Amino acid sequence: METRNPDVLMEYKRVQNKVRQETRKVIKHEQYDMSKQCKHNPKNFWNYVNSKFKSKQQIEDIKVQDEIYGQSTIISKDEDKAAAFGDFFSKYTRSNPLLYNSWVKNH
């Protein structure tokens, strides 16, 4: 937002909540219609269900800094990203659970 006017902020939040409410109504109605038609059109139902389980977003490339040498590396493979996240979080949870909890609260 370009302004810090509280009236504009309140109007923005009101409109945002109204849009959220209307989109939820549409989705609820769509799901209700889908449930009514699932016996007659199971293919359409399962296409809808499967579309909700597929991941549409990818994790962007991440930059990892080597602790020993201080060199930065960019990781782009999903397997390497998973390993990097696993290493990062296991380091905090194994060494000091209190440190991990404080990191979670701050991020």
Wavefront OBJ file of the C-alpha trace (Angstrom):
o trace
v 0.000 0.000 0.000
v 1.187 3.455 -0.788
v -0.451 5.229 2.135
v -0.446 4.770 5.879
v -3.898 6.231 6.282
v -5.830 4.017 8.763
v -9.101 4.565 6.890
v -7.593 3.212 3.681
v -6.154 0.244 5.583
v -9.531 -0.558 7.144
v -11.242 -0.353 3.749
v -8.569 -2.580 2.230
v -9.017 -5.196 4.975
v -12.798 -5.044 4.628
v -12.600 -5.671 0.890
v -9.967 -8.367 1.380
v -12.188 -10.198 3.873
v -15.207 -9.890 1.578
v -13.236 -11.361 -1.347
v -11.994 -14.203 0.845
v -15.551 -14.893 2.026
v -16.916 -14.938 -1.529
v -14.161 -17.200 -2.875
v -14.740 -19.634 -0.012
v -18.459 -19.683 -0.852
v -17.684 -20.448 -4.489
v -15.300 -23.265 -3.556
v -17.785 -24.705 -1.065
v -20.548 -24.617 -3.675
v -18.257 -26.233 -6.248
v -17.372 -29.016 -3.826
v -21.015 -29.541 -2.946
v -21.945 -29.881 -6.616
v -19.030 -32.269 -7.122
v -20.204 -34.449 -4.227
v -23.716 -34.625 -5.668
v -22.387 -35.726 -9.080
v -19.699 -38.154 -7.903
v -21.872 -41.271 -8.393
v -22.841 -40.249 -11.908
v -19.501 -38.787 -12.919
v -16.697 -40.417 -10.870
v -13.994 -39.415 -13.353
v -14.718 -35.731 -12.803
v -14.695 -36.277 -9.031
v -11.327 -38.075 -9.029
v -9.793 -35.486 -11.356
v -10.789 -32.831 -8.838
v -9.435 -34.827 -5.878
v -6.134 -35.548 -7.626
v -5.730 -31.897 -8.597
v -5.804 -30.964 -4.902
v -2.998 -33.381 -4.025
v -0.555 -32.378 -6.737
v 2.102 -29.894 -5.791
v 2.019 -26.856 -8.027
v 4.825 -24.854 -6.481
v 8.487 -25.629 -6.518
v 11.080 -24.571 -4.010
v 13.320 -21.955 -5.541
v 17.070 -22.474 -5.740
v 18.684 -22.017 -2.365
v 22.026 -20.551 -1.452
v 24.034 -22.527 1.107
v 27.189 -21.295 2.769
v 29.890 -23.787 3.718
v 30.578 -23.515 7.453
v 34.265 -24.395 7.177
v 35.408 -22.442 4.129
v 32.635 -19.840 3.961
v 31.995 -20.453 0.255
v 28.461 -20.048 -1.089
v 26.865 -22.682 -3.290
v 23.538 -22.548 -5.123
v 21.506 -25.753 -4.957
v 18.973 -26.421 -7.696
v 18.211 -30.186 -7.545
v 15.242 -31.161 -5.387
v 17.151 -34.038 -3.773
v 20.008 -31.732 -2.808
v 17.571 -29.149 -1.438
v 15.903 -31.793 0.715
v 19.289 -32.915 2.022
v 20.321 -29.312 2.777
v 17.100 -28.608 4.684
v 17.460 -31.914 6.540
v 21.031 -31.088 7.534
v 20.058 -27.609 8.643
v 17.129 -28.635 10.830
v 18.804 -31.747 12.244
v 21.735 -29.608 13.358
v 19.433 -27.452 15.475
v 17.202 -30.194 16.869
v 19.988 -32.621 17.801
v 22.430 -30.196 19.341
v 20.096 -27.979 21.324
v 16.288 -28.202 21.297
v 16.034 -24.825 23.038
v 18.075 -23.197 20.286
v 15.764 -24.735 17.675
v 12.663 -23.489 19.484
v 14.062 -19.956 19.685
v 14.964 -20.069 15.972
v 11.407 -21.162 15.079
v 9.919 -18.332 17.152
v 12.124 -15.749 15.414
v 11.512 -16.950 11.858
l 1 2 3 4 5 6 7 8 9 10 11 12 13 14 15 16 17 18 19 20 21 22 23 24 25 26 27 28 29 30 31 32 33 34 35 36 37 38 39 40 41 42 43 44 45 46 47 48 49 50 51 52 53 54 55 56 57 58 59 60 61 62 63 64 65 66 67 68 69 70 71 72 73 74 75 76 77 78 79 80 81 82 83 84 85 86 87 88 89 90 91 92 93 94 95 96 97 98 99 100 101 102 103 104 105 106 107
